[in-house]
């Protein structure tokens, strides 16, 4: 009987080990599925990051163009101010010339 009980104990142990292995295999499948899902998320996030970096570069380029245009516009405004000042000086000189020409006639 001693051998039969050893055999039964061994079979019970093997059955328990098999059930634990089955549980571990199931957990492994769940972890592998989760890992695959995470890898897909990482790939999507990397693509999104690439797209956002591209958009940032485009926006930086636009900002630089706007700054250049703004500086050009400011210099144009300064030129307009200078033009107005020059026009006023010319009108003043013309009025002086008219006055002097009028006094000769």
DAZI-V107278 format. One record per run of one state. SS is the DSSP state (A for helix, B for strand, O for the rest). FROM is the first residue (numbers start at 1). LEN is the number of residues. Records with the same first field share a line. If there is no record, write none. Layout:
SS->FROM-LEN  FROM-LEN
//
This chain:
O->1-1  105-1
A->2-103
//
